[in-house]
Amino acid sequence: MAHKQISAGGVVYRRGSAGLQIQLIVDRYGKVALPKGKMEDGETVEETALREIREETGAVGVIKAPIDVIKYSFGHHIYGIVDKEVHYFLVEAVGGITRAQAEEINAVEWHEAEAAWERGKSNMYANNVPILQKAIALLSGHFPD
């Protein structure tokens, strides 16, 4: 019986005087990523996503829509095969102060959609790219190339 692990996170955006902006994080390995983390006991995936976003980026968010669920398996030195599920949501930032979580995140960046897409597809974890693409499509009404 495989061990199951559930994580959740999201694509955070804001609309302001500068127009639509999308948040990306740079992790401790220098890769562009989306904030996410493991579900804690008693949490829903939505609560996990919002807590992790707040912990990693400082953004206080509201979930607007589910984006997708990524599923994959990996080998763990204690648990053996772990079946991982990551739930991603489209999250509007409604408050908070942008700041990178010291231990885990090198930077939190805000980009307009086209720039976020260019930055993401060139230096992002492969399984995050379609999530970012779907988020931009939901926000802008068209898929970026």
Stockholm file with secondary structure:
# STOCKHOLM 1.0

chainA/1-145         MAHKQISAGGVVYRRGSAGLQIQLIVDRYGKVALPKGKMEDGETVEETALREIREETGAVGVIKAPIDVIKYSFGHHIYGIVDKEVHYFLVEAVGGITRAQAEEINAVEWHEAEAAWERGKSNMYANNVPILQKAIALLSGHFPD
#=GR chainA/1-145 SS CCEEEEEEEEEEEEEETTEEEEEEEEETTSCEECCEEECCTTCCHHHHHHHHHHHHHCEEEEEEEEEEEEEEEEEETTTEEEEEEEEEEEEEEEEECCCCCTTTEEEEEEEEHHHHHHHHHHHBCGGGHHHHHHHHHHHHSSCCC
#=GC SS_cons         CCEEEEEEEEEEEEEETTEEEEEEEEETTSCEECCEEECCTTCCHHHHHHHHHHHHHCEEEEEEEEEEEEEEEEEETTTEEEEEEEEEEEEEEEEECCCCCTTTEEEEEEEEHHHHHHHHHHHBCGGGHHHHHHHHHHHHSSCCC
//
